[in-house]
């Protein structure tokens, strides 16, 4: 019989749960060391007690950088089959988390199917679903209504929820005083801001934070403290609004840990490259080394259609500097709901960023696949190269689209391939280009 309610409570009691054991094996870490990190809040293992299909993952200090894929139904694109195809693609390419950001109609049917089949952890933003779930307009929703949606998602088996509890009246005052180019670009943050301004009330997730934590604790849901005031352009990054909210999130982190609720903290959006490392250090300091979950950051504002690249650049720097969890960004960001092709591009870009950061951080075994690739290239073993590659199917398609006369090379260099030339010389053979041989 379980003698604990959450992973954090178990860790504090000295218990290594079955989820901790699985994560420790995946991360090549001693289970006891992992337990200590979970107990201190430096690692979170989002694992709702009702998500039976879950293959647990750890997020935080000393672990591999994880990635999240966003998808879901919107009013303009409500094809459930296509969204489930995106789920299949995310699982195929090894995304550790999927966030269902559906904001149209009765979303629970899609979400329940997603939770039933997905070994990846599932996240949601209850604020997005409130209007559809409650069938009320924003001004008609009461503070306690919002908590009903949180409880509904928790009961369904959601592993982590983005809760924008930091945008309280104090944070709003700082945002108004500072002024911004892009104001609020967080969808959940903007809805809460609008509700607060229209009703004159405090943020319900802040005012009733203890009740939110009680719900999350019951089902062992990790709270992902949303950054409602994240910068939406370079000009707004690291301003008083962003940092003021981060201070609030640090306080909310400690309050959650006191209730044995695991925490992740969400971070910036758009940010110049030279500011990223300092922001990662600042978050870890103000939020007591809680796992950091970042959207990008996008390092320039002028590349719509290519923001999977601007995000991967920022994500690699962020993760190498301490971020633990990257939210993917697709080429469709700022333009439309992503299609299947966009989702694939976003996943691959984010996986590259996460992997590159893990190498930089010295995560155990992070270089193993790179070493295997180098060995395969040295031996000109194309099948092995395609097996090791992040997207071996695309690599094979490129190689075979212009096949070389000699399969031991590719069509760029042909027989003048540097690797072939050096291998022949080291084997004591002649290098010949003009011979029929």
C-alpha positions in Angstrom: 0.0 0.0 0.0 1.3 3.5 -0.9 2.5 5.4 2.2 2.9 8.6 0.3 0.8 10.9 -1.9 3.4 12.5 -4.2 6.8 11.7 -5.6 8.2 14.6 -3.5 6.6 13.3 -0.3 8.0 9.8 -0.9 11.5 11.3 -1.6 11.3 13.3 1.6 10.5 10.1 3.5 13.5 8.3 2.0 11.4 6.1 -0.4 12.6 5.4 -3.9 9.4 5.0 -5.9 9.1 2.8 -8.9 9.0 6.0 -11.0 12.3 7.1 -9.5 13.8 3.7 -10.2 12.8 3.9 -13.9 14.1 7.5 -14.2 17.4 6.6 -12.5 18.0 3.8 -14.9 17.2 6.0 -17.9 19.6 8.7 -16.6 22.4 6.4 -15.5 22.1 7.9 -12.0 22.1 6.2 -8.6 18.5 5.9 -7.4 19.4 7.4 -4.0 21.0 10.5 -5.6 17.9 11.0 -7.7 15.7 10.6 -4.6 17.7 13.4 -2.9 17.2 15.7 -5.9 13.4 15.0 -6.0 13.2 15.7 -2.2 15.0 19.0 -2.6 12.8 20.0 -5.6 15.7 20.2 -8.0 14.2 17.4 -10.0 10.5 16.8 -10.8 9.0 13.5 -12.0 5.5 14.5 -13.4 3.5 11.3 -12.9 -0.3 11.6 -12.3 -1.5 8.6 -10.3 -4.1 8.0 -13.1 -1.7 8.1 -16.1 -1.2 4.4 -16.3 0.4 4.5 -19.8 3.2 6.8 -18.6 6.9 6.0 -19.0 8.3 8.3 -16.3 10.8 11.0 -17.0 12.8 13.3 -14.8 13.3 17.0 -15.4 15.9 19.0 -13.6 19.5 19.1 -12.3 22.0 16.6 -13.7 19.5 15.0 -16.1 19.1 15.0 -19.8 17.3 18.0 -21.3 13.7 17.1 -22.1 11.5 18.5 -24.8 7.8 19.2 -25.0 5.5 19.3 -28.0 2.4 21.5 -28.1 -0.7 20.5 -30.0 -4.5 20.7 -29.6 -7.8 21.7 -31.1 -8.6 25.3 -32.0 -11.8 27.0 -33.3 -10.2 27.4 -36.8 -8.6 23.9 -36.9 -10.7 21.3 -35.2 -9.5 18.0 -36.8 -9.0 15.5 -34.0 -7.5 12.9 -36.3 -4.8 15.3 -37.4 -4.0 16.3 -33.8 -3.7 12.6 -33.0 -1.3 12.1 -35.9 0.8 14.9 -34.4 0.8 12.9 -31.1 2.1 9.8 -33.0 4.8 11.8 -34.6 5.9 13.3 -31.2 6.1 9.8 -29.7 8.0 8.5 -32.7 10.7 11.1 -32.4 11.1 10.7 -28.7 9.4 13.8 -27.2 9.2 13.3 -23.5 6.2 15.5 -23.0 3.0 16.6 -24.9 0.9 19.6 -23.9 -2.7 19.6 -25.0 -3.5 23.2 -25.5 -7.0 22.6 -26.9 -9.3 25.6 -26.5 -12.4 24.7 -28.5 -15.4 22.7 -27.6 -15.4 19.7 -25.2 -11.7 18.9 -25.1 -11.9 16.1 -22.6 -12.6 13.4 -25.2 -9.4 14.1 -27.0 -7.4 14.5 -23.8 -8.6 11.3 -22.3 -7.7 9.4 -25.5 -4.3 11.1 -25.4 -3.6 10.2 -21.8 -4.7 6.6 -22.4 -2.2 6.0 -25.2 0.7 8.2 -24.4 3.9 7.0 -22.6 5.0 10.7 -22.7 3.9 12.9 -19.8 0.9 15.1 -20.6 0.5 18.8 -19.7 -2.3 21.2 -20.0 -3.2 24.8 -19.3 -6.6 24.7 -17.5 -7.1 28.4 -18.2 -7.4 27.7 -21.9 -10.1 25.2 -21.4 -12.1 27.1 -18.8 -14.5 28.9 -21.2 -15.3 25.7 -23.3 -15.5 23.4 -20.2 -17.7 25.7 -18.2 -19.7 27.1 -21.2 -19.4 30.6 -19.8 -18.0 33.8 -21.0 -14.9 35.1 -19.3 -16.7 37.7 -17.1 -19.2 35.1 -16.0 -16.6 32.7 -14.6 -16.1 32.8 -10.8 -12.8 32.2 -9.0 -13.9 28.8 -7.8 -15.0 27.9 -11.3 -11.4 28.0 -12.4 -10.5 25.5 -9.7 -13.1 23.1 -11.0 -11.3 22.9 -14.3 -8.0 22.2 -12.6 -9.6 19.4 -10.7 -11.2 18.0 -13.8 -7.9 17.8 -15.6 -6.2 16.3 -12.6 -8.8 13.5 -12.4 -8.3 12.7 -16.1 -4.6 12.0 -15.5 -2.8 15.1 -16.6 0.8 15.0 -15.3 1.6 18.7 -15.1 -0.4 21.9 -15.5 0.6 25.4 -16.4 -0.9 27.6 -13.7 -0.4 31.4 -14.1 -0.4 32.1 -10.4 2.4 34.8 -10.4 0.5 37.5 -12.2 -1.1 38.9 -9.1 -2.1 42.5 -8.5 1.4 43.4 -7.4 2.9 42.0 -10.6 0.3 43.8 -12.8 1.1 47.1 -11.1 4.8 46.6 -12.0 3.8 45.7 -15.6 1.6 48.8 -16.0 4.2 51.1 -14.5 7.0 49.8 -16.7 5.2 49.7 -20.0 6.0 47.4 -22.9 6.2 47.1 -26.6 4.3 43.9 -26.8 2.4 44.0 -23.5 1.2 40.5 -22.5 1.8 37.7 -25.1 0.9 34.7 -22.9 -2.6 33.5 -23.8 -3.4 32.3 -20.3 -1.8 35.4 -18.8 -3.8 37.7 -21.0 -7.0 36.0 -20.1 -6.3 36.2 -16.4 -5.2 39.9 -16.8 -8.5 40.6 -18.6 -10.5 38.8 -15.9 -8.8 40.6 -13.1 -9.2 44.0 -14.8 -12.9 43.4 -15.6 -13.8 42.0 -12.2 -11.5 44.0 -10.0 -10.5 40.8 -8.2 -7.2 39.2 -7.4 -5.8 36.4 -9.7 -7.9 33.4 -8.5 -4.9 31.0 -8.9 -2.9 33.3 -6.5 -5.7 34.0 -4.1 -6.7 30.4 -3.8 -3.2 28.9 -4.3 -3.4 26.6 -1.3 -6.6 25.1 -2.7 -5.0 24.6 -6.1 -2.1 22.8 -4.4 -4.5 20.5 -2.5 -6.0 19.4 -5.8 -2.6 18.9 -7.4 -1.3 17.0 -4.4 -4.2 14.6 -4.4 -3.4 13.3 -7.9 0.4 14.0 -7.8 0.2 16.7 -10.5 3.3 18.8 -11.0 2.6 22.5 -11.1 4.3 24.3 -13.9 4.3 28.0 -12.8 3.5 29.9 -15.9 5.2 33.1 -16.8 2.3 35.3 -17.8 4.6 38.3 -18.2 7.2 36.6 -20.4 8.7 38.8 -23.0 7.1 38.6 -26.5 9.9 40.5 -28.2 13.5 41.3 -27.7 12.6 44.8 -26.5 10.7 43.5 -23.5 13.2 40.9 -22.3 14.6 41.0 -18.7 12.3 44.0 -17.8 10.7 44.8 -14.5 7.5 42.9 -15.4 9.3 39.6 -16.2 11.7 39.8 -13.2 8.9 41.0 -10.8 6.8 38.0 -11.7 9.8 35.7 -11.4 10.2 36.9 -7.8 6.6 35.9 -7.1 7.2 32.5 -8.7 10.1 31.9 -6.4 7.8 32.4 -3.4 5.1 30.2 -4.9 7.7 27.5 -5.6 8.5 27.2 -1.8 4.8 27.2 -0.9 4.2 24.2 -3.3 7.2 22.3 -1.9 5.8 22.8 1.6 2.7 20.9 0.4 4.9 18.2 -1.3 3.8 19.3 -4.7 6.5 19.1 -7.4 7.3 22.3 -9.3 8.6 23.5 -12.6 9.0 27.2 -13.4 8.4 28.5 -16.9 10.6 31.1 -18.6 11.1 33.5 -21.4 9.9 33.7 -24.8 12.0 36.2 -26.8 15.5 37.2 -25.6 18.8 38.4 -27.2 21.5 35.8 -27.0 23.7 37.8 -24.7 20.9 37.9 -22.0 20.1 34.2 -21.9 22.8 32.8 -19.6 22.2 35.5 -17.0 18.4 34.8 -17.0 19.0 31.1 -16.4 21.2 31.9 -13.4 18.7 34.4 -12.1 15.8 31.9 -12.3 17.8 29.2 -10.5 18.7 31.7 -7.8 15.2 33.3 -7.3 13.3 29.9 -7.7 15.6 27.9 -5.5 17.0 25.6 -8.2 13.5 24.4 -9.3 13.5 22.9 -12.8 13.3 25.6 -15.5 11.0 25.2 -18.6 11.6 27.6 -21.4 9.8 28.5 -24.6 12.8 29.1 -26.9 14.0 31.7 -26.2 13.7 33.1 -29.7 16.9 35.1 -30.3 15.5 37.4 -33.0 12.0 38.7 -33.9 12.4 38.9 -37.7 12.3 35.3 -38.8 8.6 34.2 -39.1 8.5 30.9 -40.9 11.9 30.0 -39.4 11.2 30.4 -35.7 12.1 26.7 -35.1 15.6 27.8 -35.9 15.6 31.0 -33.8 14.2 28.9 -30.9 16.7 26.1 -31.3 19.6 28.6 -31.1 18.1 30.1 -27.9 17.1 26.8 -26.5 20.6 25.3 -26.9 22.1 28.3 -25.1 19.5 28.2 -22.4 19.8 24.5 -21.7 23.6 24.7 -21.7 23.3 27.5 -19.2 20.9 25.6 -16.8 17.5 25.3 -18.3 16.1 21.7 -18.0 13.1 21.5 -20.3 12.6 23.0 -23.8 9.2 23.7 -25.3 9.4 23.2 -29.1 8.6 26.0 -31.5 7.6 25.2 -35.1 8.1 27.2 -38.4 4.4 28.1 -38.0 4.9 30.1 -34.8 3.2 33.5 -35.0 1.6 32.5 -38.3 -0.9 29.6 -37.9 -1.7 26.3 -36.2 1.2 24.0 -37.2 0.6 21.1 -39.6 2.3 17.7 -39.5 5.3 19.0 -41.4 5.7 21.9 -39.0 5.4 19.7 -36.0 8.2 17.4 -37.3 10.5 20.4 -38.0 9.9 21.8 -34.6 10.5 18.5 -32.8 13.8 17.9 -34.7 15.1 21.4 -34.0 14.3 21.1 -30.3 15.9 17.7 -30.1 19.0 19.1 -31.7 19.1 22.0 -29.2 18.6 19.7 -26.2 21.2 17.2 -27.3 23.8 19.9 -28.1 23.2 21.3 -24.6 23.6 17.9 -22.9 27.0 17.5 -24.6 28.0 21.0 -23.3 26.8 20.2 -19.8 28.6 16.9 -19.7 25.5 14.8 -19.1 26.6 11.1 -18.8 26.5 9.3 -22.2 25.4 12.4 -24.1 28.2 11.9 -26.6 27.7 8.2 -27.1 25.6 8.6 -30.3 27.9 11.2 -31.7 30.8 8.9 -31.2 28.9 6.1 -32.9 28.2 8.5 -35.8 31.8 9.4 -36.1 32.8 5.7 -36.2 30.2 5.0 -38.9 31.4 7.9 -41.0 35.0 6.7 -40.6 33.9 3.3 -41.9 31.6 4.8 -44.6 28.8 2.6 -43.1 25.7 4.5 -44.4 23.1 2.2 -42.9 24.7 2.7 -39.4 24.7 6.5 -40.0 21.0 6.5 -40.8 20.3 4.4 -37.7 22.1 6.8 -35.4 20.8 10.0 -36.9 18.0 12.0 -35.2 16.0 11.7 -38.4 17.5 8.8 -40.3 14.7 8.7 -42.8 15.4 12.2 -44.0 19.1 11.5 -44.1 18.6 8.4 -46.2 16.3 10.2 -48.6 18.9 12.9 -49.1 21.6 10.4 -49.7 19.6 8.3 -52.2 18.1 11.2 -54.1 21.4 11.7 -55.9 23.1 8.3 -55.6 26.9 8.2 -55.9 28.6 5.9 -58.4 30.5 4.4 -55.5 28.4 3.8 -52.4 31.5 4.3 -50.2 31.2 8.0 -50.9 28.4 10.5 -51.4 27.6 12.6 -54.5 29.2 15.8 -53.1 32.8 14.6 -53.3 32.6 11.3 -55.0 36.0 9.6 -55.2 37.7 12.8 -53.9 36.1 12.2 -50.5 38.6 13.1 -47.8 37.6 10.2 -45.6 38.0 7.7 -48.5 41.4 9.2 -49.5 42.8 9.1 -46.0 41.5 5.6 -45.3 43.1 4.3 -48.5 46.5 5.8 -47.7 46.4 4.5 -44.1 45.6 1.1 -45.5 48.7 1.3 -47.7 46.7 1.6 -50.9 47.0 3.9 -53.9 44.6 6.8 -54.5 43.5 6.8 -58.1 41.0 9.0 -59.8 41.6 8.5 -63.6 41.8 4.7 -63.6 38.9 2.7 -64.7 39.3 0.7 -61.5 
